[in-house]
């Protein structure tokens, strides 16, 4: 198995439906511009309360992705 080097970014996903949906929203959106996402870690879960009920879930994630292998140059 190859050794990998990972880069971390922090994302915040939101959803009116659930914590899981907030995570999915963040990962799907990041996947549109970040290649090689491999894992995530939930760092914080928060929410907005509206009229005594949960109005929106907010989840902060650390997301790890592998860096592209450097290309070998010949000069």
Biopython code that builds the backbone (N, CA, C, O; Angstrom):
import numpy as np
from Bio.PDB.StructureBuilder import StructureBuilder

atoms = [
    (1, "UNK", "N", (0.841, -1.184, 0.000)),
    (1, "UNK", "CA", (0.000, 0.000, 0.000)),
    (1, "UNK", "C", (0.882, 1.243, 0.000)),
    (1, "UNK", "O", (1.878, 1.305, 0.721)),
    (2, "UNK", "N", (0.521, 2.214, -0.796)),
    (2, "UNK", "CA", (1.291, 3.455, -0.878)),
    (2, "UNK", "C", (1.067, 4.300, 0.371)),
    (2, "UNK", "O", (-0.010, 4.300, 0.967)),
    (3, "UNK", "N", (2.131, 5.025, 0.746)),
    (3, "UNK", "CA", (1.980, 6.003, 1.815)),
    (3, "UNK", "C", (1.323, 7.242, 1.222)),
    (3, "UNK", "O", (1.596, 7.610, 0.080)),
    (4, "UNK", "N", (0.468, 7.875, 1.991)),
    (4, "UNK", "CA", (-0.239, 9.060, 1.509)),
    (4, "UNK", "C", (0.102, 10.259, 2.370)),
    (4, "UNK", "O", (0.432, 10.127, 3.548)),
    (5, "UNK", "N", (0.019, 11.408, 1.772)),
    (5, "UNK", "CA", (0.076, 12.677, 2.489)),
    (5, "UNK", "C", (-1.302, 13.298, 2.327)),
    (5, "UNK", "O", (-1.830, 13.377, 1.218)),
    (6, "UNK", "N", (-1.879, 13.737, 3.436)),
    (6, "UNK", "CA", (-3.215, 14.310, 3.424)),
    (6, "UNK", "C", (-3.172, 15.801, 3.712)),
    (6, "UNK", "O", (-2.325, 16.275, 4.470)),
    (7, "UNK", "N", (-4.072, 16.519, 3.111)),
    (7, "UNK", "CA", (-4.303, 17.927, 3.425)),
    (7, "UNK", "C", (-5.647, 17.992, 4.118)),
    (7, "UNK", "O", (-6.563, 17.253, 3.757)),
    (8, "UNK", "N", (-5.782, 18.862, 5.107)),
    (8, "UNK", "CA", (-7.041, 19.037, 5.828)),
    (8, "UNK", "C", (-7.662, 20.379, 5.486)),
    (8, "UNK", "O", (-6.970, 21.391, 5.383)),
    (9, "UNK", "N", (-8.963, 20.374, 5.314)),
    (9, "UNK", "CA", (-9.726, 21.611, 5.210)),
    (9, "UNK", "C", (-10.889, 21.508, 6.179)),
    (9, "UNK", "O", (-11.327, 20.411, 6.526)),
    (10, "UNK", "N", (-11.379, 22.647, 6.608)),
    (10, "UNK", "CA", (-12.529, 22.668, 7.500)),
    (10, "UNK", "C", (-13.733, 23.173, 6.726)),
    (10, "UNK", "O", (-13.652, 24.174, 6.014)),
    (11, "UNK", "N", (-14.848, 22.477, 6.871)),
    (11, "UNK", "CA", (-16.089, 22.820, 6.182)),
    (11, "UNK", "C", (-17.204, 22.950, 7.200)),
    (11, "UNK", "O", (-17.145, 22.364, 8.281)),
    (12, "UNK", "N", (-18.213, 23.715, 6.849)),
    (12, "UNK", "CA", (-19.434, 23.785, 7.656)),
    (12, "UNK", "C", (-20.608, 23.530, 6.730)),
    (12, "UNK", "O", (-20.843, 24.284, 5.785)),
    (13, "UNK", "N", (-21.348, 22.458, 7.008)),
    (13, "UNK", "CA", (-22.540, 22.129, 6.232)),
    (13, "UNK", "C", (-23.779, 22.441, 7.039)),
    (13, "UNK", "O", (-23.774, 22.332, 8.265)),
    (14, "UNK", "N", (-24.845, 22.831, 6.355)),
    (14, "UNK", "CA", (-26.095, 23.115, 7.050)),
    (14, "UNK", "C", (-27.248, 22.371, 6.386)),
    (14, "UNK", "O", (-27.189, 22.010, 5.210)),
    (15, "UNK", "N", (-28.296, 22.155, 7.175)),
    (15, "UNK", "CA", (-29.484, 21.486, 6.666)),
    (15, "UNK", "C", (-30.661, 21.775, 7.589)),
    (15, "UNK", "O", (-30.501, 21.918, 8.801)),
    (16, "UNK", "N", (-31.820, 21.855, 7.001)),
    (16, "UNK", "CA", (-33.050, 21.965, 7.793)),
    (16, "UNK", "C", (-33.559, 20.584, 8.193)),
    (16, "UNK", "O", (-34.462, 20.472, 9.022)),
    (17, "UNK", "N", (-32.976, 19.515, 7.598)),
    (17, "UNK", "CA", (-33.483, 18.152, 7.800)),
    (17, "UNK", "C", (-32.807, 17.399, 8.941)),
    (17, "UNK", "O", (-33.486, 16.892, 9.834)),
    (18, "UNK", "N", (-31.452, 17.318, 8.920)),
    (18, "UNK", "CA", (-30.756, 16.492, 9.909)),
    (18, "UNK", "C", (-29.259, 16.783, 9.910)),
    (18, "UNK", "O", (-28.733, 17.454, 9.021)),
    (19, "UNK", "N", (-28.587, 16.256, 10.937)),
    (19, "UNK", "CA", (-27.132, 16.342, 11.008)),
    (19, "UNK", "C", (-26.519, 15.587, 9.827)),
    (19, "UNK", "O", (-25.596, 16.083, 9.181)),
    (20, "UNK", "N", (-27.034, 14.388, 9.547)),
    (20, "UNK", "CA", (-26.509, 13.592, 8.431)),
    (20, "UNK", "C", (-26.639, 14.340, 7.108)),
    (20, "UNK", "O", (-25.731, 14.296, 6.278)),
    (21, "UNK", "N", (-27.744, 15.015, 6.910)),
    (21, "UNK", "CA", (-27.944, 15.775, 5.673)),
    (21, "UNK", "C", (-26.973, 16.954, 5.602)),
    (21, "UNK", "O", (-26.493, 17.290, 4.520)),
    (22, "UNK", "N", (-26.681, 17.581, 6.735)),
    (22, "UNK", "CA", (-25.707, 18.680, 6.762)),
    (22, "UNK", "C", (-24.319, 18.178, 6.374)),
    (22, "UNK", "O", (-23.589, 18.861, 5.655)),
    (23, "UNK", "N", (-23.951, 16.980, 6.850)),
    (23, "UNK", "CA", (-22.671, 16.374, 6.474)),
    (23, "UNK", "C", (-22.651, 16.086, 4.984)),
    (23, "UNK", "O", (-21.692, 16.435, 4.295)),
    (24, "UNK", "N", (-23.706, 15.449, 4.479)),
    (24, "UNK", "CA", (-23.785, 15.135, 3.047)),
    (24, "UNK", "C", (-23.683, 16.392, 2.189)),
    (24, "UNK", "O", (-23.008, 16.392, 1.160)),
    (25, "UNK", "N", (-24.351, 17.459, 2.610)),
    (25, "UNK", "CA", (-24.319, 18.723, 1.872)),
    (25, "UNK", "C", (-22.889, 19.250, 1.767)),
    (25, "UNK", "O", (-22.455, 19.665, 0.693)),
    (26, "UNK", "N", (-22.164, 19.234, 2.876)),
    (26, "UNK", "CA", (-20.790, 19.744, 2.883)),
    (26, "UNK", "C", (-19.879, 18.898, 2.001)),
    (26, "UNK", "O", (-19.094, 19.438, 1.222)),
    (27, "UNK", "N", (-19.979, 17.578, 2.118)),
    (27, "UNK", "CA", (-19.110, 16.683, 1.347)),
    (27, "UNK", "C", (-19.419, 16.774, -0.147)),
    (27, "UNK", "O", (-18.499, 16.825, -0.963)),
    (28, "UNK", "N", (-20.687, 16.795, -0.509)),
    (28, "UNK", "CA", (-21.056, 16.875, -1.933)),
    (28, "UNK", "C", (-20.582, 18.182, -2.545)),
    (28, "UNK", "O", (-20.071, 18.194, -3.664)),
    (29, "UNK", "N", (-20.745, 19.275, -1.826)),
    (29, "UNK", "CA", (-20.327, 20.580, -2.358)),
    (29, "UNK", "C", (-18.815, 20.643, -2.501)),
    (29, "UNK", "O", (-18.311, 21.127, -3.514)),
    (30, "UNK", "N", (-18.077, 20.154, -1.491)),
    (30, "UNK", "CA", (-16.616, 20.169, -1.556)),
    (30, "UNK", "C", (-16.108, 19.265, -2.677)),
    (30, "UNK", "O", (-15.114, 19.587, -3.328)),
    (31, "UNK", "N", (-16.777, 18.146, -2.906)),
    (31, "UNK", "CA", (-16.355, 17.204, -3.949)),
    (31, "UNK", "C", (-16.413, 17.804, -5.344)),
    (31, "UNK", "O", (-15.777, 17.294, -6.267)),
    (32, "UNK", "N", (-17.170, 18.879, -5.504)),
    (32, "UNK", "CA", (-17.256, 19.536, -6.812)),
    (32, "UNK", "C", (-15.958, 20.259, -7.168)),
    (32, "UNK", "O", (-15.680, 20.488, -8.346)),
    (33, "UNK", "N", (-15.156, 20.623, -6.154)),
    (33, "UNK", "CA", (-13.937, 21.376, -6.435)),
    (33, "UNK", "C", (-12.676, 20.778, -5.811)),
    (33, "UNK", "O", (-11.567, 21.184, -6.160)),
    (34, "UNK", "N", (-12.829, 19.830, -4.901)),
    (34, "UNK", "CA", (-11.677, 19.213, -4.244)),
    (34, "UNK", "C", (-11.603, 17.745, -4.655)),
    (34, "UNK", "O", (-12.566, 16.997, -4.489)),
    (35, "UNK", "N", (-10.450, 17.337, -5.193)),
    (35, "UNK", "CA", (-10.264, 15.943, -5.603)),
    (35, "UNK", "C", (-9.762, 15.094, -4.436)),
    (35, "UNK", "O", (-9.191, 15.608, -3.474)),
    (36, "UNK", "N", (-9.981, 13.818, -4.537)),
    (36, "UNK", "CA", (-9.381, 12.823, -3.648)),
    (36, "UNK", "C", (-9.799, 12.930, -2.183)),
    (36, "UNK", "O", (-8.998, 12.631, -1.298)),
    (37, "UNK", "N", (-11.039, 13.351, -1.908)),
    (37, "UNK", "CA", (-11.508, 13.368, -0.520)),
    (37, "UNK", "C", (-11.582, 11.932, -0.030)),
    (37, "UNK", "O", (-12.172, 11.075, -0.688)),
    (38, "UNK", "N", (-10.985, 11.670, 1.125)),
    (38, "UNK", "CA", (-10.901, 10.300, 1.650)),
    (38, "UNK", "C", (-11.658, 10.091, 2.956)),
    (38, "UNK", "O", (-12.167, 8.996, 3.198)),
    (39, "UNK", "N", (-11.743, 11.108, 3.797)),
    (39, "UNK", "CA", (-12.386, 10.919, 5.098)),
    (39, "UNK", "C", (-12.853, 12.256, 5.665)),
    (39, "UNK", "O", (-12.474, 13.323, 5.181)),
    (40, "UNK", "N", (-13.677, 12.173, 6.694)),
    (40, "UNK", "CA", (-14.095, 13.375, 7.415)),
    (40, "UNK", "C", (-14.200, 13.063, 8.898)),
    (40, "UNK", "O", (-14.336, 11.908, 9.304)),
    (41, "UNK", "N", (-14.134, 14.121, 9.697)),
    (41, "UNK", "CA", (-14.295, 14.032, 11.141)),
    (41, "UNK", "C", (-15.265, 15.137, 11.555)),
    (41, "UNK", "O", (-15.072, 16.298, 11.193)),
    (42, "UNK", "N", (-16.291, 14.788, 12.301)),
    (42, "UNK", "CA", (-17.214, 15.793, 12.812)),
    (42, "UNK", "C", (-16.550, 16.460, 14.013)),
    (42, "UNK", "O", (-16.195, 15.798, 14.989)),
    (43, "UNK", "N", (-16.388, 17.774, 13.928)),
    (43, "UNK", "CA", (-15.725, 18.534, 14.975)),
    (43, "UNK", "C", (-16.740, 19.178, 15.915)),
    (43, "UNK", "O", (-16.520, 19.268, 17.123)),
    (44, "UNK", "N", (-17.849, 19.621, 15.340)),
    (44, "UNK", "CA", (-18.843, 20.333, 16.151)),
    (44, "UNK", "C", (-20.216, 20.219, 15.504)),
    (44, "UNK", "O", (-20.348, 20.240, 14.280)),
    (45, "UNK", "N", (-21.224, 20.097, 16.342)),
    (45, "UNK", "CA", (-22.607, 20.120, 15.877)),
    (45, "UNK", "C", (-23.311, 21.261, 16.604)),
    (45, "UNK", "O", (-23.285, 21.349, 17.832)),
    (46, "UNK", "N", (-23.936, 22.128, 15.821)),
    (46, "UNK", "CA", (-24.702, 23.248, 16.372)),
    (46, "UNK", "C", (-26.025, 23.311, 15.650)),
    (46, "UNK", "O", (-26.256, 22.592, 14.678)),
    (47, "UNK", "N", (-26.882, 24.171, 16.131)),
    (47, "UNK", "CA", (-28.145, 24.344, 15.446)),
    (47, "UNK", "C", (-28.802, 25.657, 15.793)),
    (47, "UNK", "O", (-28.431, 26.342, 16.746)),
    (48, "UNK", "N", (-29.784, 25.981, 14.991)),
    (48, "UNK", "CA", (-30.577, 27.187, 15.198)),
    (48, "UNK", "C", (-31.948, 26.764, 15.718)),
    (48, "UNK", "O", (-32.555, 25.824, 15.204)),
    (49, "UNK", "N", (-32.422, 27.459, 16.731)),
    (49, "UNK", "CA", (-33.739, 27.184, 17.287)),
    (49, "UNK", "C", (-34.689, 28.283, 16.827)),
    (49, "UNK", "O", (-34.412, 29.472, 16.987)),
    (50, "UNK", "N", (-35.814, 27.862, 16.252)),
    (50, "UNK", "CA", (-36.824, 28.793, 15.761)),
    (50, "UNK", "C", (-38.163, 28.411, 16.381)),
    (50, "UNK", "O", (-38.658, 27.301, 16.182)),
    (51, "UNK", "N", (-38.732, 29.331, 17.123)),
    (51, "UNK", "CA", (-40.028, 29.091, 17.776)),
    (51, "UNK", "C", (-40.039, 27.804, 18.597)),
    (51, "UNK", "O", (-41.008, 27.046, 18.556)),
    (52, "UNK", "N", (-38.962, 27.560, 19.341)),
    (52, "UNK", "CA", (-38.895, 26.402, 20.217)),
    (52, "UNK", "C", (-38.614, 25.078, 19.534)),
    (52, "UNK", "O", (-38.689, 24.030, 20.175)),
    (53, "UNK", "N", (-38.286, 25.102, 18.233)),
    (53, "UNK", "CA", (-37.973, 23.877, 17.497)),
    (53, "UNK", "C", (-36.670, 24.050, 16.724)),
    (53, "UNK", "O", (-36.224, 25.166, 16.457)),
    (54, "UNK", "N", (-36.078, 22.915, 16.376)),
    (54, "UNK", "CA", (-34.849, 22.975, 15.576)),
    (54, "UNK", "C", (-35.192, 23.526, 14.200)),
    (54, "UNK", "O", (-36.024, 22.970, 13.483)),
    (55, "UNK", "N", (-34.543, 24.621, 13.844)),
    (55, "UNK", "CA", (-34.779, 25.233, 12.543)),
    (55, "UNK", "C", (-33.742, 24.826, 11.505)),
    (55, "UNK", "O", (-34.053, 24.689, 10.322)),
    (56, "UNK", "N", (-32.499, 24.633, 11.963)),
    (56, "UNK", "CA", (-31.418, 24.292, 11.034)),
    (56, "UNK", "C", (-30.289, 23.657, 11.835)),
    (56, "UNK", "O", (-29.949, 24.102, 12.931)),
    (57, "UNK", "N", (-29.718, 22.605, 11.257)),
    (57, "UNK", "CA", (-28.543, 21.950, 11.820)),
    (57, "UNK", "C", (-27.307, 22.518, 11.142)),
    (57, "UNK", "O", (-27.323, 22.821, 9.949)),
    (58, "UNK", "N", (-26.231, 22.660, 11.920)),
    (58, "UNK", "CA", (-24.963, 23.150, 11.389)),
    (58, "UNK", "C", (-23.853, 22.240, 11.905)),
    (58, "UNK", "O", (-23.693, 22.074, 13.114)),
    (59, "UNK", "N", (-23.086, 21.650, 10.986)),
    (59, "UNK", "CA", (-22.045, 20.690, 11.356)),
    (59, "UNK", "C", (-20.698, 21.162, 10.808)),
    (59, "UNK", "O", (-20.559, 21.427, 9.614)),
    (60, "UNK", "N", (-19.717, 21.261, 11.693)),
    (60, "UNK", "CA", (-18.360, 21.607, 11.285)),
    (60, "UNK", "C", (-17.574, 20.303, 11.119)),
    (60, "UNK", "O", (-17.571, 19.447, 12.003)),
    (61, "UNK", "N", (-16.912, 20.174, 9.972)),
    (61, "UNK", "CA", (-16.161, 18.965, 9.630)),
    (61, "UNK", "C", (-14.715, 19.289, 9.320)),
    (61, "UNK", "O", (-14.419, 20.349, 8.768)),
    (62, "UNK", "N", (-13.814, 18.391, 9.669)),
    (62, "UNK", "CA", (-12.473, 18.383, 9.103)),
    (62, "UNK", "C", (-12.516, 17.333, 8.008)),
    (62, "UNK", "O", (-12.962, 16.208, 8.232)),
    (63, "UNK", "N", (-12.056, 17.700, 6.835)),
    (63, "UNK", "CA", (-12.087, 16.799, 5.689)),
    (63, "UNK", "C", (-10.646, 16.577, 5.220)),
    (63, "UNK", "O", (-9.890, 17.531, 5.036)),
    (64, "UNK", "N", (-10.283, 15.322, 5.032)),
    (64, "UNK", "CA", (-8.940, 14.981, 4.570)),
    (64, "UNK", "C", (-8.965, 14.497, 3.134)),
    (64, "UNK", "O", (-9.823, 13.703, 2.747)),
    (65, "UNK", "N", (-8.024, 14.979, 2.355)),
    (65, "UNK", "CA", (-7.906, 14.501, 0.983)),
    (65, "UNK", "C", (-6.435, 14.274, 0.672)),
    (65, "UNK", "O", (-5.558, 14.945, 1.216)),
    (66, "UNK", "N", (-6.179, 13.310, -0.220)),
    (66, "UNK", "CA", (-4.799, 13.012, -0.581)),
    (66, "UNK", "C", (-4.312, 14.005, -1.624)),
    (66, "UNK", "O", (-5.055, 14.453, -2.497)),
    (67, "UNK", "N", (-3.044, 14.326, -1.497)),
    (67, "UNK", "CA", (-2.417, 15.214, -2.469)),
    (67, "UNK", "C", (-2.059, 14.413, -3.715)),
    (67, "UNK", "O", (-1.727, 13.231, -3.625)),
    (68, "UNK", "N", (-2.127, 15.051, -4.865)),
    (68, "UNK", "CA", (-1.722, 14.400, -6.108)),
    (68, "UNK", "C", (-0.236, 14.071, -6.032)),
    (68, "UNK", "O", (0.545, 14.797, -5.417)),
    (69, "UNK", "N", (0.132, 12.982, -6.657)),
    (69, "UNK", "CA", (1.547, 12.622, -6.735)),
    (69, "UNK", "C", (2.260, 13.631, -7.625)),
    (69, "UNK", "O", (1.724, 14.032, -8.658)),
    (70, "UNK", "N", (3.475, 14.048, -7.230)),
    (70, "UNK", "CA", (4.211, 14.993, -8.082)),
    (70, "UNK", "C", (4.594, 14.321, -9.395)),
    (70, "UNK", "O", (4.933, 13.138, -9.429)),
    (71, "UNK", "N", (4.534, 15.083, -10.453)),
    (71, "UNK", "CA", (4.945, 14.532, -11.745)),
    (71, "UNK", "C", (6.466, 14.556, -11.821)),
    (71, "UNK", "O", (7.110, 15.466, -11.299)),
    (72, "UNK", "N", (7.016, 13.577, -12.457)),
    (72, "UNK", "CA", (8.468, 13.507, -12.623)),
    (72, "UNK", "C", (8.863, 14.289, -13.863)),
    (72, "UNK", "O", (8.381, 14.013, -14.961)),
    (73, "UNK", "N", (9.726, 15.249, -13.686)),
    (73, "UNK", "CA", (10.199, 16.061, -14.815)),
    (73, "UNK", "C", (11.524, 15.547, -15.318)),
    (73, "UNK", "O", (12.375, 15.111, -14.543)),
    (74, "UNK", "N", (11.686, 15.603, -16.606)),
    (74, "UNK", "CA", (12.995, 15.334, -17.188)),
    (74, "UNK", "C", (13.399, 16.575, -17.961)),
    (74, "UNK", "O", (12.651, 17.064, -18.809)),
    (75, "UNK", "N", (14.571, 17.073, -17.666)),
    (75, "UNK", "CA", (15.019, 18.293, -18.334)),
    (75, "UNK", "C", (16.201, 18.033, -19.202)),
    (75, "UNK", "O", (16.711, 18.952, -19.842)),
]
sb = StructureBuilder()
sb.init_structure("model")
sb.init_model(0)
sb.init_chain("A")
sb.init_seg("    ")
for serial, (resi, resn, name, xyz) in enumerate(atoms, 1):
    if name == "N":
        sb.init_residue(resn, " ", resi, " ")
    sb.init_atom(name, np.array(xyz, "f"), 0.0, 1.0, " ", f" {name:<3s}", serial, name[0])
structure = sb.get_structure()
